[in-house]
Amino acid sequence: MMKMAQLLEALLQTMTSIHMRGFDMVKAAYTRKRRGCRTKRGRGPCLHLEKAYNKLMAQFFKSGSWRDRYSGGIPFYQGC
């Protein structure tokens, strides 16, 4: 479980702005790992994962890049 938390920490440090495709992939990976963590290992290891994910989301919303996709409150999907 620490590997996922370390991965999210590394993403936070290296990315200046989060592209939406990357954001969706990180969110899906976090959801999948969180579900497995809670059912198999208890609450302890999940705290590291949640802390890293919260930092990443804070950076995402501070950067303002969410406005590009969610302008007007309606999701904007690129591609097919």
C-alpha positions in Angstrom: 0.0 0.0 0.0 2.9 2.3 0.6 3.8 2.1 -3.0 0.6 3.8 -4.1 1.0 6.5 -1.5 4.6 7.1 -2.7 3.4 7.2 -6.3 0.8 9.8 -5.5 3.5 11.9 -3.5 5.8 11.7 -6.6 3.0 12.8 -8.9 2.3 15.8 -6.6 5.9 16.8 -6.6 6.6 16.5 -10.3 3.4 17.8 -11.9 2.8 21.5 -12.0 -0.6 21.2 -13.7 -2.7 18.1 -13.9 -4.1 17.2 -17.2 -7.7 15.8 -17.0 -6.8 12.4 -18.5 -4.1 11.9 -15.9 -6.5 13.2 -13.2 -9.1 10.6 -14.1 -6.5 7.8 -14.1 -5.2 8.9 -10.7 -8.7 9.1 -9.3 -9.6 5.6 -10.6 -6.4 4.1 -9.2 -7.0 5.7 -5.8 -10.6 4.5 -5.7 -9.5 0.9 -6.5 -6.6 0.9 -4.0 -8.7 2.5 -1.3 -11.4 -0.2 -1.7 -8.8 -3.0 -1.5 -7.0 -1.4 1.5 -10.1 -1.1 3.6 -11.3 -4.6 3.0 -7.9 -6.4 3.4 -5.6 -4.4 5.6 -7.7 -2.3 8.0 -7.6 1.5 8.4 -3.9 2.1 9.2 -2.3 1.8 5.7 -5.2 3.8 4.2 -4.2 6.9 6.0 -1.0 7.3 4.0 -2.9 6.8 0.7 -5.6 9.3 1.7 -3.1 11.9 2.8 -1.2 11.7 -0.5 -4.4 11.8 -2.5 -5.7 14.8 -0.6 -2.5 16.7 -1.3 -2.7 15.9 -5.0 -6.3 17.1 -5.1 -5.5 20.3 -3.3 -2.7 21.0 -5.9 -5.2 20.3 -8.7 -7.8 22.7 -7.4 -5.2 25.4 -6.5 -3.8 25.3 -10.0 -7.1 26.2 -11.5 -6.8 23.6 -14.3 -10.2 22.2 -13.2 -11.8 25.3 -14.8 -10.7 24.2 -18.2 -12.8 21.1 -18.2 -15.6 22.0 -15.8 -16.3 25.6 -17.0 -19.9 26.4 -16.4 -20.4 23.3 -14.2 -20.8 21.1 -17.2 -18.1 18.4 -17.8 -16.2 18.9 -21.0 -14.9 15.6 -22.5 -12.2 15.6 -25.1 -12.0 12.8 -27.6 -14.3 9.9 -28.2 
